[in-house]
């Protein structure tokens, strides 16, 4: 189990690296969108290529960030139901979900997307919009994104099994505030400090 846990930590580290890179894509997308809007309003011109690159980057954030979201337990979960179960039951449910739903879905999406990607690459498929971009890079995000999600799913499976065998902590435990709650607290503290500074 220790070897598998080491592998899980390596996968987690890789997912964190990908997640941090994807976060920068959000900034790039925002800047491109803002620049596009400013140019369209001031100069009265626009480019389909710049519009499409925003869509491509959004697709990259969504697909490549799925594994990172799984690592951070940020995906949609019905917590008000699962919170009523014991930690062991929650982990068994997660193992079932990973094996029965996640792995088959990732495999199916990657294998179905691959022929579409290959055909677009061979044919040099381009967007039907004037000045649009080539399509194969955005098609490549589908198998890549689901492969990354499946890889993180394997890491999560190891962690769930480690908890059930007593070799690791409960990855599903909600100890302490979430990252979103910490961010909200930080924003509230900054706002309070700003108001206190304004009144003095």
Secondary structure, DSSP 8 states (H G I E B T S, - for coil): -HHHHHHHHHHHHHHHHHHHHHHHHHHHHHHHHHHHHHHHHHTS---HHHHHHHHHHHHHHHHHTHHHHHHTT-S---HHHHTTS-HHHHHHHHHHHIIIIIHHHHHHHHHHHHHHHHHHHHHT-B-SSTT--BSHHHHHHHHHHHHHHHHHHHHHHHHHHHHHTTSS--TT---S--HHHHHHHHHHHHHHHHHHHHH-
